[in-house]
Every structure is written in C-alpha cells, then in structure tokens.
C-alpha cells in the first residue's frame, strides 16, 4: 500500500479558497494575487480605460458622490491601487482633512503615489501598505472607508469587512465598489463573451499578460452576488445596508454604516 507523504497530508488538511476558478490553499491566494498585481501595475490604468470604455471613471464618481465627507474629516481607501477614489476624497476633506491610501501590494501603492504626485494631490494624503483583513489603524478612526474593485481579491472577505467596520467612527460609512452580477435582460451572455474572450486578449496585447486578465474575469464570477454581499456586510455588524446597481448590475456599490 502506497504511503502518503507528510507534505501531502498537511496539504490536504489546509483550508482551500478560490483563485479564479482554481482552488488553492488558503494562505497561497494572497501570494498569487500579489503576483497578478505586480505584473499589471504599470498598465493598470490604461487597461481599466480599455476594459470599461472609460466607464470605471463614472462608477468611481458615483461612489464618491455617496461618501458624505466634509472638510476636515478622515477617510481610508482600502486596496486603493492607483488612487482614483483617494484623489476624490482628498478634495472632499480639504487641506484640514486626511485620507489614507492603503494597499497590500507595494507595486500598486507606489503606482498610486506616483499618480497622485502627478495630479498634485499629496498634502493631505498618507500611504500605508496594509492587509485589508488586519488594518493597522485604531478603532473609530474614519468617517468613511472605501474599497474599490479590491474585495474580490481578498482571501477572507468576512475578516476584511469586520476590519473595515472596526476602523469606522460611529456613524461612519463603508462603501464597496465591485463587479457584480448583471441583472439587465440579455446582458449576462454578452458580458460572459466579453470577459472570457476579449478581456484576456486585451491583457495579452496591451499588458503582455493574458493569464492575469483571465484570472480577473474568473474572480468576478467567484465574487458574492449583490444579495450575498449584503448579507455578509450585515453579518460583519454594519447597519442600514443597501446597494446600487450600475451598468445593468455589471458593477454594484454596497454601503453600510457603523452605529
């Protein structure tokens, strides 16, 4: 009878999670996601424009319209990448306010810093490399926390939602901007064809990385749909939770409060 190696036994005991359509050990997903964003960081903004036809700017503008931020307040942009939401919130809180751009990926954080320098947005912005599941900030620190197109890449989404709630001030709001499930009639098959045929080709031609963009398409399908994410936010202790479908449900903005 063949012996099972200790390494194989240990691997079988490890909890698994999704990396796109692939199942991987729980602790391996963060490393793989880091590799994806290390690869695409330099072309990230160009690819966003090409992939969405520029619509990502409208989705982010809508998200910013919901923050309720006022001059002098504080905000946190989790998985903030190249800093679009950060820049908008920095304008909203003004020079007396504070916005922190955080990202687990050093390459994306550096790219975000460079872009904000180019925009002339720096005086009230700080940069922190941080894991969304274990945010290194005090309880009750921010009036608003955002995460744009980042939650689906987090291994433990429940832990991340709880961590983001923890750092909100009482009355503060969490905004989750993320790809979701199309709800407009006839949109789903068109969206699937685009995601699994055209998107990897764009990644290959523009970013020289077909595999990473195939993962991004798969990760969208594995992300919780609108109602499931709403349940997860409530389970994390957020109240007044609701969502707004954008572009026929291709994207949704979920929001909840800490009371």
Order of alpha helices (4+ residues) and beta strands (2+ residues): alpha-beta-beta-alpha-alpha-alpha-beta-alpha-beta-alpha-beta-beta-alpha-beta-alpha-alpha-alpha-alpha-beta-beta
